Every structure is written in C-alpha cells, then in structure tokens.
Amino acid sequence: MIDLKGKIALVTGAGAGIGRAIAETFARLGARVVAAEIDPARAGDLRAALDAIGGGHSVVVADVRDGAQVRVLLAGVEKQCGRLDILVNNVGDFLGIAKPFDQCTDEDFDNLYAVNLRHIFLVTREAIPLMKKTGPGGSIISVSTIEAFRGIPNGTVYSAFKAGITGFTRSLALELGPHGLRVNAIAPETTETAQVSPEKWILPQYKDLVSKWIPVGRFGEPADCAGAAVFLASELSAWVSGTTIHVDGGALAAGGWYRTRDGRWTNVPVVEDSGLPF
Ligand SMILES: NC(=O)c1ccc[n+]([C@@H]2O[C@H](COP(=O)([O-])OP(=O)(O)OC[C@H]3O[C@@H](n4cnc5c(N)ncnc54)[C@H](O)[C@@H]3O)[C@@H](O)[C@H]2O)c1
C-alpha cells in the first residue's frame, strides 16, 4: 500500500530540510519526483541525490512565489510526465522575523504571505486541472506548522498565514473530494533543518534536557515529516481528507508541560538562556 510506483510527485522547496526528505523518500518508494527549488546549489545537490536513487526525477530551479514561474513549472510537469498524482506544498519560512506584531512592517506582511500561503494558492491552482485529468487517487499535502495550532509570541503574522493553510485545506478538501482528490496538511514541531536548528540553539549545558522538553523525547528529524507525507500520499490514507497531522512528538498535547532532569513533570520553565530566539 505504500508503493508509489507510477506516481508523479511535485515537491516544492525540496532542496533542503523537510522537503528534501519528502522528495528522497517518495523517490525511494518508486514515485517519479519533480522538485522545485529556488537555490541553484541546493537544486544541484538534490539532483545528484535523486539521480543516485534513479527513476527519471527532475529538479527545476524555480521561485514558487512567482506566478509566471509556477505556470512554467506545471506546464513542464504536464509535458514531461503527462500526469500529476501528488503535490507537496512544502515551501515556508518565518524569515527570521521575530518581533511584536505592532512593529511588523507592510513589507513583513507581504513577504510572510508570499512565502507561507500565497505560493500554495498559486501552485495548487495550477496543479488542479492536471490532477483532475490524472483522475481519482490524487493527494495534495501542504506543510504548515504546530504554531498554527498554538500561539507563538512575536511570530503572529507567520502563525496567522500558517493557520490559513488549515482553512485552505478544509475547504479545498470539500471542493476536490468529488473528484477523488484528497487535501491534507502536516504541522511539524521544531525539526532540525537548514532553516531551524535546535542543535545550534541549545547551549551545551542543556543538551541533556532535550529529552525532557518534548513528550516523545527529542526534536524532529525531516524523516518524521516524510513519514507523514508518505501516509498522506498513499492509499493508506484513502479516507483521510481535510485534516492536519501534527508531527510534533506530542508537544501540542503537552501544552506547556515539561519534565525536569529527574523526570518530574512541571509547567514552570526550567531554562532561560536557550531555545528559539524569539
Ligand atoms: N523545521 C522546522 O522546525 C519547521 C517547523 C514547523 C514548520 N516547518 C515548515 O516546514 C516547511 C519546510 O521547512 P524547513 O525547515 O525544511 O525549511 P528549509 O528552509 O530548511 O528548506 C526549505 C527549502 O525551500 C527552498 N525555498 C525557499 N523559498 C522558496 C521558493 N520561493 N521557491 C522554491 N523553493 C524555495 C529553500 O531554498 C530550501 O531549500 C516550511 O513550510 C516550514 O514553515 C518547519
């Protein structure tokens, strides 16, 4: 049931982190991957990795915030592959913007919108005709964040656009369900990637506490999200649509509860000088 042979999968922002893990995992499971990546060097690395796996994959250097480039990208998928089964809207970035909402500029609003929500509209709108033509069984997956489901101080605008993915996912699932296409999202907690590095943010004296901060006992790895993406892309999730999988090691459920070094639960923060620089 998790054999993706014969499927064409488009993954955006696949040159690093979560997108790269998804692209490589799909390729290993037999899908033919078309990857879009803005950074030429990362695109080159990914191309080499996908070539090593084999299967006729392609990596396109493209900025998915740009409607014209998105149209060229999807036209290329149709021309080269003739079908599209899986779309992963993975691009997203908090852009290092960590400041009170009332200090955010118009430019911050526009930049965060473009990279966290607007490109999902652009890519998905262009992909739908080809996915409908491909026929029932298609899957659209967008990468949100756990911060769409809880607050994040000084990240209000990022969080708001990511929360927009939840509404997009639910409503589009209704529109596309009758066509046999499913629409879902993945919401990761802190995951070690090019953009987010808990490895760098945690001071050496606290490394032993990492296992206490998240119920499952560690930060995320890109492969954790790849696993959720495989589930949502495959027949295993044939009756799952309009929802979001929290890939968070139980952090949302913990909701502010942590363990101390000796294993007791506490809702009082135990560390002041490490963590996300917000
Ligand atoms: N890493 C985390 O802790 C975390 C947590 C919650 C949500 N997320 C979400 O997961 C997704 C992936 O995050 P990541 O940490 O792997 O990111 P990353 O920055 O490590 O990788 C993203 C890739 O997308 C590429 N990219 C950026 N803008 C692009 C554009 N306009 N067009 C094409 N490619 C573009 C980048 O060059 C990079 O290679 C994002 O949507 C992010 O918001 C990540």
The ligand as an SDF file (V2000), in Angstrom:
LIG
                    3D

 44 48  0  0  0  0  0  0  0  0999 V2000
   11.9760   22.9770   10.5400 N   0  0  0  0  0  0  0  0  0  0  0  0
   11.0280   23.2400   11.4350 C   0  0  0  0  0  0  0  0  0  0  0  0
   11.2330   23.2090   12.6650 O   0  0  0  0  0  0  0  0  0  0  0  0
    9.6260   23.5550   10.9730 C   0  0  0  0  0  0  0  0  0  0  0  0
    8.6460   23.6830   11.9540 C   0  0  0  0  0  0  0  0  0  0  0  0
    7.3640   23.9780   11.5500 C   0  0  0  0  0  0  0  0  0  0  0  0
    7.0520   24.1270   10.2050 C   0  0  0  0  0  0  0  0  0  0  0  0
    8.0350   23.9970    9.2800 N   0  0  0  0  0  0  0  0  0  0  0  0
    7.6610   24.1570    7.8660 C   0  0  0  0  0  0  0  0  0  0  0  0
    8.1990   23.0770    7.1260 O   0  0  0  0  0  0  0  0  0  0  0  0
    8.4760   23.5200    5.7840 C   0  0  0  0  0  0  0  0  0  0  0  0
    9.9210   23.1840    5.4500 C   0  0  0  0  0  0  0  0  0  0  0  0
   10.7450   23.7980    6.4400 O   0  0  0  0  0  0  0  0  0  0  0  0
   12.3130   23.5100    6.5520 P   0  0  0  0  0  0  0  0  0  0  0  0
   12.6950   23.8360    7.9460 O   0  0  0  0  0  0  0  0  0  0  0  0
   12.6230   22.1860    5.9660 O   0  0  0  0  0  0  0  0  0  0  0  0
   12.8590   24.6750    5.5980 O   0  0  0  0  0  0  0  0  0  0  0  0
   14.2910   24.8950    4.9130 P   0  0  0  0  0  0  0  0  0  0  0  0
   14.4440   26.3700    4.8000 O   0  0  0  0  0  0  0  0  0  0  0  0
   15.3470   24.1250    5.6470 O   0  0  0  0  0  0  0  0  0  0  0  0
   14.0850   24.2660    3.4720 O   0  0  0  0  0  0  0  0  0  0  0  0
   13.1690   24.8710    2.5780 C   0  0  0  0  0  0  0  0  0  0  0  0
   13.6790   24.8210    1.1580 C   0  0  0  0  0  0  0  0  0  0  0  0
   12.7800   25.5900    0.3570 O   0  0  0  0  0  0  0  0  0  0  0  0
   13.5270   26.4180   -0.5160 C   0  0  0  0  0  0  0  0  0  0  0  0
   12.7160   27.5890   -0.8670 N   0  0  0  0  0  0  0  0  0  0  0  0
   12.5080   28.6830   -0.0860 C   0  0  0  0  0  0  0  0  0  0  0  0
   11.7310   29.5660   -0.7270 N   0  0  0  0  0  0  0  0  0  0  0  0
   11.4470   29.0180   -1.9310 C   0  0  0  0  0  0  0  0  0  0  0  0
   10.7010   29.4750   -3.0510 C   0  0  0  0  0  0  0  0  0  0  0  0
   10.1090   30.6770   -3.0310 N   0  0  0  0  0  0  0  0  0  0  0  0
   10.5950   28.6720   -4.1330 N   0  0  0  0  0  0  0  0  0  0  0  0
   11.2060   27.4540   -4.1520 C   0  0  0  0  0  0  0  0  0  0  0  0
   11.9570   26.9970   -3.1270 N   0  0  0  0  0  0  0  0  0  0  0  0
   12.0690   27.7670   -2.0320 C   0  0  0  0  0  0  0  0  0  0  0  0
   14.7590   26.7630    0.2850 C   0  0  0  0  0  0  0  0  0  0  0  0
   15.8320   27.2090   -0.5420 O   0  0  0  0  0  0  0  0  0  0  0  0
   15.0640   25.4540    1.0000 C   0  0  0  0  0  0  0  0  0  0  0  0
   15.8890   24.6210    0.2200 O   0  0  0  0  0  0  0  0  0  0  0  0
    8.1540   25.0210    5.7750 C   0  0  0  0  0  0  0  0  0  0  0  0
    6.8510   25.2090    5.2880 O   0  0  0  0  0  0  0  0  0  0  0  0
    8.2340   25.4050    7.2280 C   0  0  0  0  0  0  0  0  0  0  0  0
    7.4670   26.5460    7.5440 O   0  0  0  0  0  0  0  0  0  0  0  0
    9.3230   23.7160    9.6280 C   0  0  0  0  0  0  0  0  0  0  0  0
  1  2  1  0
  2  3  2  0
  2  4  1  0
  4  5  1  0
  4 44  2  0
  5  6  2  0
  6  7  1  0
  7  8  2  0
  8  9  1  0
  8 44  1  0
  9 10  1  0
  9 42  1  0
 10 11  1  0
 11 12  1  0
 11 40  1  0
 12 13  1  0
 13 14  1  0
 14 15  2  0
 14 16  1  0
 14 17  1  0
 17 18  1  0
 18 19  2  0
 18 20  1  0
 18 21  1  0
 21 22  1  0
 22 23  1  0
 23 24  1  0
 23 38  1  0
 24 25  1  0
 25 26  1  0
 25 36  1  0
 26 27  1  0
 26 35  1  0
 27 28  2  0
 28 29  1  0
 29 30  1  0
 29 35  2  0
 30 31  1  0
 30 32  2  0
 32 33  1  0
 33 34  2  0
 34 35  1  0
 36 37  1  0
 36 38  1  0
 38 39  1  0
 40 41  1  0
 40 42  1  0
 42 43  1  0
M  CHG  2   8   1  16  -1
M  END
$$$$
